[in-house]
């Protein structure tokens, strides 16, 4: 048996019990680089079929009731994408119409090709080679269908997650809103932040997004060419989609708070976002948001939506609760956790 040039699954099962047919067919196919296995005994047929041949070649003499039944049972278990090619070599004197009708009835899940012996060698080899290519295309279709099914499940999962996020954002926003206008403005802003990070992940071409990209995307609407209000520094790091989404929403909440009460409410205010990866084991990601130059800060009597969300969301992603302090010169938020909790694999 020679090396299989069409792939590990692409081999031909030959059932030719009489004379030297099996040896001749095997020699002919092997000479043309086609992997071939011979079924010497009917009792071995089931095991050979379980090895999943790409093509079956049977002679007239091998078409016993047991063989037909065994192949029919095998075909009945084929998936929808499979249309197994079966070559049937018939003698001139065989009752060909009756055999064709019987096999088409018993083997409806197969693509049957009938040849009359003596068969021209080149014609048989060409037919088998074409059948192997067809089998390869069938597996391509199988893989495509499997991928499409996987994508549908993934899309359904993502849509559910997005809707759950939108619902949660609306509920928490509505609790802290005093007017319809305030609710509308805050809700639209938070939805825009959510949309921005999903756009960033899509443009990245996968399920990862750069931490620096998340920071730039969040701060861009509030930056100008003439005034440098933001300082953002840290190493390049690819985040998982979930971590990137959460971080973007948290940064949006911090920006919103800074616009209303903090550094961005004055012309002199500045914001620093610094992140670093420690050399310790396990490696830790530390991210710090700090404000300066704004009005004097006082700790609120009760935590608003933004603060509650930041604390719970960052704790869920980093595995550690963030430290949020209302220092007189500006708000400060520090969070740290294992890099493995947020970093994209691979």
For each residue, the residues with C-beta under 8 A, 3 or more apart:
1: 30 35 36 37
2: 30 33 35
3: 33 35
4: 7 8 10 11 35
5: 33 34 35
6: 10 34 35 54 132 136
7: 4 10 136
8: 4
9: 52 54 139
10: 4 6 7 35 54 132 135 136
11: 4 34 35 36 37 51 53 54 55
12: 29 34 35 36 37 53 54 55 56 57 128 132
13: 37 39 48 49 53 55 56 57
14: 22 25 26 29 36 37 38 39 57 58
15: 39 45 56 57 58 59 62 67
16: 19 21 22 25 38 57 58 59 61 62 89
17: 22 40 42 59 61 62
18: 21 59 61
19: 16
20: 23 24
21: 16 18 24 25 59 61 89
22: 14 16 17 25 26 38 40
23: 20 26 27
24: 20 21 27 28
25: 14 16 21 22 28 29 36 57 124
26: 14 22 23 29 30 36 38
27: 23 24 30 31
28: 24 25 31 32 121 124 125
29: 12 14 25 26 32 34 36 125 128
30: 1 2 26 27 33 34 35 36
31: 27 28
32: 28 29 125 129
33: 2 3 5 30
34: 5 6 11 12 29 30 125 128 129 132
35: 1 2 3 4 5 6 10 11 12 30
36: 1 11 12 14 25 26 29 30
37: 1 11 12 13 14 48 51 53
38: 14 16 22 26
39: 13 14 15 42 44 45 48
40: 17 22 44
41: 44 45
42: 17 39 45 64 66 67 70
43: 46
44: 39 40 41 47 48
45: 15 39 41 42 48 49 67 70 71
46: 43 49 50 70 74
47: 44 50 51
48: 13 37 39 44 45 51 53
49: 13 45 46 52 53 70 71 74
50: 46 47
51: 11 37 47 48
52: 9 49
53: 11 12 13 37 48 49 56
54: 6 9 10 11 12 85 131 132 135
55: 11 12 13 84 85 86 87 128 131 132 135
56: 12 13 15 53 71 84 85 86 87 110
57: 12 13 14 15 16 25 86 87 89 128
58: 14 15 16 62 63 67 71 86 87 88 89
59: 15 16 17 18 21 62 63 89 117
60: 63 88 89 90 91 94 99 117
61: 16 17 18 21
62: 15 16 17 58 59 67
63: 58 59 60 67 68 88 99 103
64: 42 67 68
65: 68 69
66: 42 69 70
67: 15 42 45 58 62 63 64 70 71
68: 63 64 65 71 72 102 103 106 107
69: 65 66 72 73
70: 42 45 46 49 66 67 73 74
71: 45 49 56 58 67 68 74 75 86 107 110
72: 68 69 75 76 106 107
73: 69 70 76 77
74: 46 49 70 71 77 78
75: 71 72 78 84 107 108 109 110
76: 72 73 109
77: 73 74
78: 74 75 82 84 109
79: 82 142
80:
81: 138 139 141 142 145
82: 78 79 109 138 142
83: 109 110 111 134 138
84: 55 56 75 78 109 110 111 135
85: 54 55 56 110 111 113 131 134 135
86: 55 56 57 58 71 107 110 111 112 113
87: 55 56 57 58 113 115 124 127 128 131
88: 58 60 63 99 103 112 113 114 115
89: 16 21 57 58 59 60 115 116 117 119
90: 60 94 96 99 114 115 116 117
91: 60 94 116 117
92: 116 117
93:
94: 60 90 91 99
95: 98 99
96: 90 99 100 114 116
97: 100 101
98: 95 101 102
99: 60 63 88 90 94 95 96 102 103
100: 96 97 103 104 112 114
101: 97 98 104 105
102: 68 98 99 105 106
103: 63 68 88 99 100 106 107 112
104: 100 101 107 108 112
105: 101 102 108
106: 68 72 102 103
107: 68 71 72 75 86 103 104 110 112
108: 75 104 105
109: 75 76 78 82 83 84
110: 56 71 75 83 84 85 86 107
111: 83 84 85 86 131 134
112: 86 88 100 103 104 107
113: 85 86 87 88 127 131
114: 88 90 96 100
115: 87 88 89 90 119 123 124 127
116: 89 90 91 92 96 119
117: 59 60 89 90 91 92
118:
119: 89 115 116 123 124
120: 123 124
121: 28 124 125
122: 125 126
123: 115 119 120 126 127
124: 25 28 87 115 119 120 121 127 128
125: 28 29 32 34 121 122 128 129
126: 122 123 129 130
127: 87 113 115 123 124 130 131
128: 12 29 34 55 57 87 124 125 131 132
129: 32 34 125 126 132 133
130: 126 127 133 134
131: 54 55 85 87 111 113 127 128 134 135
132: 6 10 12 34 54 55 128 129 135 136
133: 129 130 136 137
134: 83 85 111 130 131 137 138
135: 10 54 55 84 85 131 132 138 139
136: 6 7 10 132 133 139 140
137: 133 134 140 141
138: 81 82 83 134 135 141 142
139: 9 81 135 136 142 143
140: 136 137 143 144
141: 81 137 138 144 145
142: 79 81 82 138 139 145 146
143: 139 140 146 147
144: 140 141 147 148
145: 81 141 142 148 149
146: 142 143 149 150
147: 143 144 150 151
148: 144 145 151 152
149: 145 146 152 153
150: 146 147 153 154
151: 147 148 154 155
152: 148 149 155 156
153: 149 150 156 157
154: 150 151 157 158
155: 151 152 158 159
156: 152 153 159 160
157: 153 154 160 161
158: 154 155 161 162
159: 155 156 162 163
160: 156 157 163 164
161: 157 158 164 165
162: 158 159 165 166 194 198
163: 159 160 166 167
164: 160 161 167 168
165: 161 162 168 169 194 245
166: 162 163 169 170 191 194
167: 163 164 170 171
168: 164 165 171 172
169: 165 166 172 173 187 190 191 194 249
170: 166 167 173 174 187
171: 167 168 174 175
172: 168 169 175 176 305 308 309
173: 169 170 176 177 183 186 187 190 305
174: 170 171 177 183 187
175: 171 172 305
176: 172 173 186 304 305
177: 173 174 180 182 183 186
178: 182
179: 182 183
180: 177 183 184
181: 184 185
182: 177 178 179 185 186
183: 173 174 177 179 180 186 187
184: 180 181 187 188
185: 181 182 188 189
186: 173 176 177 182 183 189 190 256
187: 169 170 173 174 183 184 190 191
188: 184 185 191 192
189: 185 186 192 193 252 256
190: 169 173 186 187 193 194 249 252 253
191: 166 169 187 188 194 195
192: 188 189 195 196
193: 189 190 196 197 218 248 249 251 252
194: 162 165 166 169 190 191 197 198 245 248 249
195: 191 192 198 199
196: 192 193 199 200 217 218 248
197: 193 194 200 201 209 214 217 244 245 248 249
198: 162 194 195 201 202 245
199: 195 196 202 203
200: 196 197 203 204 209 213 214 217 244 248
201: 197 198 204 206 207 208 209 241 244 245
202: 198 199 205
203: 199 200
204: 200 201 208 209 210 213
205: 202
206: 201
207: 201 240 241 344
208: 201 204 238 239 240 241 244 344
209: 197 200 201 204 213 214 238 239 241 244
210: 204 213 214 236 237 238 239
211: 214 215 234 236 237 238 239 244 247 275
212: 215 216 232 234 236 237
213: 200 204 209 210 216 217
214: 197 200 209 210 211 217 218 239 244 247 248 251
215: 211 212 218 219 232 251 273
216: 212 213 219 220 232
217: 196 197 200 213 214 220 248
218: 193 196 214 215 248 251 252 255
219: 215 216 222 223 230 232 251 255 271 273
220: 216 217 223
221:
222: 219 229 230 255 259 264
223: 219 220 229 230
224: 227 229
225:
226:
227: 224 267
228: 231
229: 222 223 224 263 264 269 270 271
230: 219 222 223 270 271 272 273
231: 228 270 271 272 273 274
232: 212 215 216 219 272 273 274
233: 273 274 275
234: 211 212 237 273 274 275 276 287
235: 275 276 277
236: 210 211 212
237: 210 211 212 234 275 277 285 339 342 343
238: 208 209 210 211 343 344
239: 208 209 210 211 214 243 244 247 342 343 344
240: 207 208 243 244 342 343 344
241: 201 207 208 209 244 245
242: 245 246 317
243: 239 240 246 247 317 341 342 343
244: 197 200 201 208 209 211 214 239 240 241 247 248
245: 165 194 197 198 201 241 242 248 249
246: 242 243 249 250 313 314 316 317
247: 211 214 239 243 244 250 251 314 317 342
248: 193 194 196 197 200 214 217 218 244 245 251 252
249: 169 190 193 194 197 245 246 252 253 309 313
250: 246 247 253 254 309 310 313 314
251: 193 214 215 218 219 247 248 254 255 273 289
252: 189 190 193 218 248 249 255 256
253: 190 249 250 256 257 305 306 307 309 310
254: 250 251 257 258 289 306 310 331 333
255: 218 219 222 251 252 258 259 264
256: 186 189 252 253 259 260 306
257: 253 254 260 261 262 304 306 307 331
258: 254 255 261 262 263 264 265 269 271 291 294 331
259: 222 255 256 262 264 265
260: 256 257 265
261: 257 258 265 294 295 297
262: 257 258 259 265 269 291 294 295 297 330 331
263: 229 258 266 269 270 271 291 292 293 294 330 331
264: 222 229 255 258 259 269 271 294
265: 258 259 260 261 262 269 294 295
266: 263 269 293 294 295
267: 227
268: 293 294
269: 229 258 262 263 264 265 266 291 292 293 294 330
270: 229 230 231 263 291 292 293
271: 219 229 230 231 258 263 264 289 290 291 292
272: 230 231 232 288 289 290 291 292
273: 215 219 230 231 232 233 234 251 287 288 289
274: 231 232 233 234 287 288 290
275: 211 233 234 235 237 285 286 287 288
276: 234 235 285 286
277: 235 237 283 284 285 286 339
278: 283 284 285 286
279: 283
280: 283 284
281:
282: 338 339 340
283: 277 278 279 280 338 339 340
284: 277 278 280 336 337 338 339
285: 237 275 276 277 278 318 336 337 338 339 342 343
286: 275 276 277 278 334 335 336
287: 234 273 274 275 334 335 336
288: 272 273 274 275 332 333 334
289: 251 254 271 272 273 331 332 333 334
290: 271 272 274 330 331 332 333
291: 258 262 263 269 270 271 272 294 297 329 330 331 332
292: 263 269 270 271 272 329 330
293: 263 266 268 269 270 330
294: 258 261 262 263 264 265 266 268 269 291 297 330
295: 261 262 265 266
296: 328 329
297: 261 262 291 294 326 327 328 329 330 331
298: 326
299: 326
300: 303 304 307 326
301:
302:
303: 300 307 308 311
304: 176 257 300 307 308
305: 172 173 175 176 253 308 309
306: 253 254 256 257 309 310
307: 253 257 300 303 304 310 311 324
308: 172 303 304 305 311 312
309: 172 249 250 253 305 306 312 313
310: 250 253 254 306 307 313 314 322 324 333
311: 303 307 308 314 315 321 322 324
312: 308 309 315 316
313: 246 249 250 309 310 316 317
314: 246 247 250 310 311 317 318 321 322 335
315: 311 312 318 319 320 321 322
316: 246 312 313
317: 242 243 246 247 313 314 337 341 342
318: 285 314 315 322 335 336 337 338 341 342
319: 315 337 338 341
320: 315 335 336 337
321: 311 314 315 335
322: 310 311 314 315 318 333 334 335
323: 332 333 334 335
324: 307 310 311 331 332 333
325: 331 332 333
326: 297 298 299 300 331
327: 297 330 331 332
328: 296 297
329: 291 292 296 297
330: 262 263 269 290 291 292 293 294 297 327
331: 254 257 258 262 263 289 290 291 297 324 325 326 327
332: 288 289 290 291 323 324 325 327
333: 254 288 289 290 310 322 323 324 325
334: 286 287 288 289 322 323
335: 286 287 314 318 320 321 322 323
336: 284 285 286 287 318 320
337: 284 285 317 318 319 320 341 342
338: 282 283 284 285 318 319 341
339: 237 277 282 283 284 285 342 343
340: 282 283 343
341: 243 317 318 319 337 338
342: 237 239 240 243 247 285 317 318 337 339
343: 237 238 239 240 243 285 339 340
344: 207 208 238 239 240
345:
346:
